[in-house]
Amino acid sequence: MLKILQLIATLRGIFGDLPIGMILQIIQRLASIGLPPPIEQEENLRHWCTSLVPILDDMAGLTSTEIDDQVAMLLRVAVEDNDAWAALYGLLSLAGDGRVRADGGVQVLSDKVGFDLATILMIVQAIIKIIEMLR
């Protein structure tokens, strides 16, 4: 129960005045895809991320910020493109302590989606936070 209340509080912080009913719909959709698998289970993680993309797309449409749109776009490209997925998965694997370390994967992702390197690092950090929040 505490985990759900924390998730509601986090989503309220992100979406401000969004009605609680819409927040509960988001939580219901997140629950429908289950918990994120361990990082070591690459194929399961890719499948889970594929299921997460439409939810992130819809969530991004509820805000005026750009970063959530960028997170959804990068994740969509990564699950659809093997090279981008390998780069993202490599970065996620290196971030065992929750901090992203720059490597060649950052440049690959930058080339695929057209974002600068700092934005890529920020987005990967956001993806890690989403995974941690939903565990």
N, C-alpha and C positions, 0 to 999 in steps of 0.2 A: 504494500500500500504506500509506503514511504517513497519507493521508487516512482510510482505513478504521480504522486504529488510533486516530486522534484521535477519530473518531466513536464507536468502542467506549468509549474513555475517558470521553467526554462522557456517553454513555448510562449508563455505570456510575456516574458521579457523580450523575446524576438518579435512577436506580432502585436505587442501593445494592446490596443483596444479590440482585438479580435474576439468575437463572442465565444464564450466557453464551449458552446455546442460545436463550433467549428474546430476548436482545439481538441475536443474529445473525438471528433471524426478523424483528425490527423493521427491521434494516438491509436485509434482503432485500426487505421490503415497500416501504421507502423507495426502494430501487434500482429497483423495478418501475415507479415513477411517473416515473422519470428526474430529471434535474437541473431545478431551477427555471429558467424562461425569464427573459430580461432584463426588468426592470421596464417597459421601454418597450413590451413586447408584452402589452398589457392582456388581450386575450382568451385568449391562451395562459397567462398567469399565473393568470387566473380558473379556467381548466380544470385547471391543475396544483393550485391550492389546493383545488378540489373533490375531486380525487383524494387530497389530503393529509388531508382532514377525517376519514374513517373510521380512518386510521392514528392520528391524534392522539386520537380518541375512545378507541381501544383502549389507547394509551399512558397516557392520563389515568386509565383504570381500574386501572392498575397501581400508582398512588401514592395517598397519603392527602392530598396537597396540593390546594388549591383552584385555584391559578393555572393549572395545565394543563387543568383542566376548563373554566375561563373562556376560555382561548385557543381550545380546540376549539369552544366554543359561539359565540364571536364570529366565528370564521372560517366556521362553518357558516351562521350568519345572513347573513354578508356574501356568500357565494357564492350564496345562495338569494334574496336581496333586492337589487334593482337600486340602490336608494338607499343601502343599507348598503355595497354593493360600491363604489359611486362614492366614498363617504366613505373607506373603507379604502384604496382604490387611490390616492386623493389623498394620504393620509397616507404611504403607501409611496413614492409618487413624490417627495414633499418630503424624504424621509429619505435623500438621496443619500450623505450622509456617515455614515449609520448612526444618526443621532439623530433622534428624532421631534419634530416641531414641531406645537404645538397650533394648530388652525384649526377652522373650523365643522364639519369632519368628525368631530371628537372628540365634539361634542354630538350629532350625528346617530347615531353608534354608541351613545352612552350612552342615547339615547332608545329605540333598537331593542332593546338587550339588558338595560337596566336597571342597568348598572354605573356607578359614579362616574367622573368624568373622569380622575382619577389612575390608576385601574385600567385604563381604556381605553388611556391612554398607555403603561402598563407592558405591556399585552397586545400592542399594536402593536410595541413594542420587541422583545418575545419573538418575534413573527412574523418580524421583520427578522432576528433572530439565527438562527432556524431556516433561513431562506432562505440567509443567508450561510454557515451551517455545511454546507449541502448543495451548495453550489456548488463 
